[in-house]
């Protein structure tokens, strides 16, 4: 049984083409995504994704202010964690990471797990102190008690270890933001140049995710598709009937409502399809 199922699955995927994971309509040429082996997108979708990411970094001052707010929030969260005396019920010092980082609340992780049946990862001040000591070589408690900010990154921590007054005049956040800002925008420019050499091949037919079904884009009724190739049958493609509409997939009833806009020959063929119940 398992062998026959395996053989059937191989036959099903034999004629399935390799298309973009985003739009499903183009075969990627790999000009922009040859570095990414986990997400195979066509050049157009990859560029749109990079463009959307670059919009968040289009204004340097806004980027800097966001990073500054994140840095201040992180400092306050570690302050809360440092002063946490433990859960009154179970005595645990571990708190729920999501509640701390997203809501700035100290919620006992073991108690939350028992009550809700699920929780995010546990975090404690002791564990965080060990991490900073091991990775950056700094004393987290000393840093919180004597300064109003944390080192921005490992380089900033090294400078602070060499010069105890470094955090007072630290410019590491500005430097990191500038590097990130320049990197995002430079990548977008390089991608734009590569996009001019794109050789992605667009599918002539509308492609879908499922081997068996698609859904009408107007009434959301299920429609059978051409199995193995994952394409819409001609009868459900408005362009096949000479219709110029925004929907790419329509069922027979929705096509019927637009029948008057079809060319005469296509309308006659459509009526024949409806008469023999092929649509």
C-alpha positions as a printed NumPy array, in Angstrom:
array([[  0.   ,   0.   ,   0.   ],
       [  2.767,   2.427,   0.949],
       [  4.645,   1.684,  -2.277],
       [  1.576,   2.28 ,  -4.451],
       [  0.907,   5.559,  -2.632],
       [  4.515,   6.619,  -3.171],
       [  4.261,   5.773,  -6.87 ],
       [  0.989,   7.727,  -7.166],
       [  2.564,  10.727,  -5.457],
       [  5.534,  10.617,  -7.86 ],
       [  3.177,  10.525, -10.836],
       [  1.211,  13.445,  -9.429],
       [  4.294,  15.636,  -9.08 ],
       [  5.917,  14.514, -12.326],
       [  4.471,  17.356, -14.378],
       [  4.331,  19.947, -11.616],
       [  6.441,  22.947, -12.577],
       [  8.577,  24.971, -10.221],
       [  6.903,  28.355,  -9.659],
       [  7.257,  31.367,  -7.377],
       [  6.17 ,  30.763,  -3.77 ],
       [  4.612,  34.24 ,  -3.693],
       [  2.56 ,  34.913,  -6.825],
       [  2.583,  31.283,  -8.088],
       [  2.558,  32.69 , -11.642],
       [  6.265,  32.91 , -12.566],
       [  9.166,  30.496, -12.807],
       [ 12.022,  32.131, -10.836],
       [ 15.222,  32.716, -12.769],
       [ 17.159,  33.05 ,  -9.486],
       [ 18.674,  36.437, -10.296],
       [ 17.558,  37.959,  -6.989],
       [ 16.936,  34.84 ,  -4.887],
       [ 19.881,  32.587,  -5.708],
       [ 21.169,  33.213,  -2.167],
       [ 17.967,  32.018,  -0.481],
       [ 17.417,  28.247,  -0.664],
       [ 14.398,  28.196,   1.662],
       [ 12.131,  30.737,  -0.071],
       [ 11.986,  30.525,  -3.847],
       [ 10.458,  33.729,  -5.168],
       [ 10.457,  35.293,  -8.611],
       [ 12.43 ,  38.502,  -9.083],
       [  9.333,  40.711,  -9.015],
       [  8.046,  39.329,  -5.685],
       [ 11.54 ,  39.368,  -4.165],
       [ 12.024,  43.009,  -5.144],
       [  8.602,  44.   ,  -3.777],
       [  9.512,  42.347,  -0.474],
       [ 12.816,  44.234,  -0.292],
       [ 11.048,  47.454,  -1.269],
       [  8.507,  47.05 ,   1.55 ],
       [ 11.352,  46.444,   4.008],
       [ 13.252,  49.496,   2.712],
       [ 10.213,  51.732,   3.264],
       [ 10.619,  51.176,   7.003],
       [ 14.148,  52.585,   6.696],
       [ 13.427,  55.404,   4.251],
       [ 13.795,  58.103,   6.925],
       [ 16.982,  57.979,   9.018],
       [ 15.537,  60.003,  11.909],
       [ 12.51 ,  57.722,  12.219],
       [ 14.758,  54.659,  12.196],
       [ 16.936,  56.184,  14.895],
       [ 13.947,  57.086,  17.079],
       [ 12.564,  53.524,  16.786],
       [ 15.898,  52.022,  17.801],
       [ 16.164,  54.479,  20.692],
       [ 12.703,  53.569,  21.974],
       [ 13.536,  49.861,  21.752],
       [ 16.755,  50.453,  23.693],
       [ 14.926,  52.377,  26.458],
       [ 12.188,  49.75 ,  26.65 ],
       [ 14.804,  47.004,  26.99 ],
       [ 16.443,  48.888,  29.87 ],
       [ 13.094,  49.248,  31.714],
       [ 12.308,  45.569,  31.211],
       [ 15.62 ,  44.511,  32.718],
       [ 14.988,  46.888,  35.609],
       [ 11.658,  45.165,  36.26 ],
       [ 13.328,  41.785,  36.026],
       [ 16.138,  42.811,  38.408],
       [ 13.721,  43.987,  41.094],
       [ 11.428,  40.954,  40.775],
       [ 11.25 ,  39.143,  44.124],
       [  9.656,  35.988,  42.759],
       [  6.15 ,  34.559,  42.521],
       [  4.174,  34.721,  45.776],
       [  2.535,  31.377,  45.044],
       [  5.383,  29.164,  43.854],
       [  8.451,  31.316,  44.551],
       [  9.808,  30.986,  40.985],
       [ 11.942,  33.819,  39.582],
       [ 11.176,  32.852,  35.973],
       [  8.694,  35.09 ,  34.164],
       [  6.868,  34.74 ,  30.861],
       [  9.033,  36.242,  28.098],
       [  6.106,  37.416,  25.93 ],
       [  4.4  ,  39.21 ,  28.834],
       [  7.662,  40.966,  29.697],
       [  8.757,  42.033,  26.207],
       [  5.356,  42.82 ,  24.693],
       [  3.294,  43.974,  27.68 ],
       [  5.96 ,  45.027,  30.219],
       [  4.364,  42.732,  32.798],
       [  5.934,  40.267,  35.217],
       [  3.899,  37.068,  34.951],
       [  5.134,  33.871,  36.557],
       [  5.833,  31.446,  33.722],
       [  5.306,  28.154,  35.643],
       [  2.001,  29.405,  37.094],
       [  0.845,  30.632,  33.682],
       [  1.714,  27.25 ,  32.19 ],
       [ -0.361,  25.436,  34.816],
       [ -3.289,  27.827,  34.444],
       [ -3.45 ,  28.285,  30.662],
       [ -1.799,  25.071,  29.54 ],
       [  0.69 ,  27.032,  27.404],
       [  3.132,  29.911,  27.704],
       [  6.129,  31.43 ,  25.951],
       [  9.702,  30.821,  27.06 ],
       [ 10.816,  31.423,  30.628],
       [ 13.237,  34.262,  31.38 ],
       [ 14.97 ,  35.267,  34.607],
       [ 17.441,  37.945,  35.619],
       [ 20.015,  35.325,  36.61 ],
       [ 19.948,  33.732,  33.156],
       [ 20.207,  37.116,  31.427],
       [ 23.114,  38.121,  33.672],
       [ 24.95 ,  34.919,  32.748],
       [ 24.324,  35.573,  29.052],
       [ 25.733,  39.123,  29.168],
       [ 28.689,  37.963,  31.233],
       [ 29.496,  35.134,  28.812],
       [ 28.833,  36.931,  25.512],
       [ 29.803,  40.509,  26.234],
       [ 31.851,  40.167,  29.401],
       [ 29.822,  42.741,  31.353],
       [ 28.033,  42.709,  34.688],
       [ 24.373,  43.362,  33.892],
       [ 23.442,  44.316,  37.462],
       [ 26.287,  46.83 ,  37.695],
       [ 25.336,  48.295,  34.346],
       [ 21.708,  48.811,  35.362],
       [ 22.55 ,  50.297,  38.761],
       [ 25.261,  52.735,  37.633],
       [ 24.061,  53.764,  34.149],
       [ 20.76 ,  54.639,  32.487],
       [ 21.41 ,  52.539,  29.408],
       [ 22.793,  49.222,  28.228],
       [ 25.585,  48.699,  25.707],
       [ 24.181,  48.744,  22.172],
       [ 26.125,  45.723,  20.955],
       [ 29.239,  43.642,  21.661],
       [ 31.566,  46.336,  20.267],
       [ 29.986,  48.919,  22.54 ],
       [ 30.437,  46.56 ,  25.521],
       [ 34.147,  46.115,  24.705],
       [ 34.617,  49.904,  24.566],
       [ 32.818,  50.258,  27.883],
       [ 35.052,  47.635,  29.527],
       [ 38.115,  49.595,  28.379],
       [ 36.631,  52.99 ,  29.287],
       [ 34.091,  53.124,  32.14 ],
       [ 32.899,  56.56 ,  30.914],
       [ 32.092,  55.288,  27.417],
       [ 28.329,  54.953,  27.952],
       [ 28.122,  58.599,  29.013],
       [ 29.119,  59.787,  25.514],
       [ 28.291,  56.661,  23.524],
       [ 27.583,  57.119,  19.805],
       [ 27.327,  53.407,  19.038],
       [ 23.559,  53.498,  18.494],
       [ 23.885,  56.211,  15.834],
       [ 26.657,  54.236,  14.108],
       [ 24.634,  50.998,  14.153],
       [ 21.523,  52.73 ,  12.784],
       [ 23.566,  54.37 ,  10.027],
       [ 25.073,  51.016,   9.021],
       [ 21.682,  49.319,   8.97 ],
       [ 20.099,  52.225,   7.075],
       [ 22.853,  52.226,   4.444],
       [ 22.827,  48.423,   4.123],
       [ 19.069,  48.225,   3.438],
       [ 19.088,  51.011,   0.863],
       [ 22.258,  49.77 ,  -0.867],
       [ 20.738,  46.288,  -1.157],
       [ 17.617,  47.791,  -2.73 ],
       [ 19.703,  49.64 ,  -5.324],
       [ 21.615,  46.478,  -6.196],
       [ 18.373,  44.529,  -6.486],
       [ 16.961,  47.175,  -8.845],
       [ 19.964,  46.765, -11.121],
       [ 19.606,  42.977, -11.062],
       [ 15.862,  43.267, -11.766],
       [ 16.684,  44.707, -15.191],
       [ 18.295,  41.371, -16.091],
       [ 15.316,  39.29 , -14.863],
       [ 14.48 ,  36.216, -16.95 ],
       [ 11.54 ,  34.874, -14.952],
       [  8.959,  33.15 , -17.146],
       [  5.307,  34.038, -16.509],
       [  2.695,  31.293, -16.701],
       [  0.11 ,  31.674, -19.47 ],
       [ -2.572,  30.261, -17.151],
       [ -3.666,  31.159, -13.645],
       [ -1.941,  28.891, -11.112],
       [ -3.22 ,  27.879,  -7.648],
       [ -1.913,  26.236,  -4.467],
       [ -4.08 ,  23.122,  -4.442],
       [ -3.901,  20.023,  -6.668],
       [ -7.664,  19.647,  -6.818],
       [ -9.577,  22.803,  -5.891],
       [ -9.597,  26.556,  -6.332],
       [-12.176,  29.118,  -5.235],
       [-14.185,  31.639,  -7.206],
       [-12.815,  35.105,  -6.466],
       [-16.326,  36.567,  -6.378],
       [-18.619,  34.108,  -4.549],
       [-15.85 ,  31.852,  -3.091],
       [-17.451,  28.675,  -4.457],
       [-15.063,  25.719,  -4.886],
       [-13.902,  24.915,  -8.438],
       [-12.096,  21.865,  -9.789],
       [ -8.637,  22.576, -11.197],
       [ -6.411,  20.764, -13.67 ],
       [ -4.713,  18.267, -11.366],
       [ -0.896,  17.804, -11.323],
       [ -0.256,  21.091, -13.113],
       [ -2.105,  23.274, -10.577],
       [ -3.67 ,  25.562, -13.18 ],
       [ -7.196,  26.883, -13.637],
       [ -9.196,  25.223, -16.396],
       [ -9.952,  27.484, -19.366],
       [-13.671,  27.387, -18.623],
       [-13.087,  29.207, -15.291],
       [-10.728,  31.818, -16.741],
       [-12.596,  35.072, -17.59 ],
       [-10.019,  35.897, -20.276],
       [-10.938,  32.686, -22.117],
       [-14.446,  34.11 , -22.564],
       [-13.186,  37.502, -23.704],
       [-13.971,  39.253, -20.406],
       [-11.777,  42.052, -19.11 ],
       [-12.386,  41.898, -15.354],
       [-10.199,  42.093, -12.24 ],
       [-11.102,  38.558, -11.1  ],
       [ -8.83 ,  35.803, -12.4  ],
       [-11.02 ,  32.825, -11.415],
       [-14.826,  32.703, -11.711],
       [-17.374,  29.928, -11.371],
       [-20.112,  29.272, -13.951],
       [-22.789,  31.295, -12.137],
       [-20.555,  34.362, -11.821],
       [-19.565,  34.074, -15.483],
       [-23.276,  33.834, -16.341],
       [-23.847,  37.252, -14.743],
       [-21.207,  38.734, -17.077],
       [-22.324,  36.861, -20.19 ],
       [-23.645,  39.988, -21.957],
       [-20.107,  41.412, -22.115],
       [-18.751,  38.376, -23.993],
       [-18.069,  38.471, -27.761],
       [-20.816,  36.756, -29.742],
       [-18.773,  33.638, -30.626],
       [-17.572,  33.234, -27.055],
       [-21.114,  33.723, -25.762],
       [-22.398,  30.946, -28.028],
       [-19.617,  28.623, -26.825],
       [-20.393,  29.581, -23.214],
       [-24.074,  28.714, -23.699],
       [-23.042,  25.322, -25.095],
       [-20.833,  24.689, -22.041],
       [-23.738,  25.552, -19.747],
       [-26.169,  23.366, -21.683],
       [-23.988,  20.255, -21.387],
       [-23.219,  21.168, -17.731],
       [-19.492,  21.517, -18.216],
       [-19.606,  24.816, -16.353]])
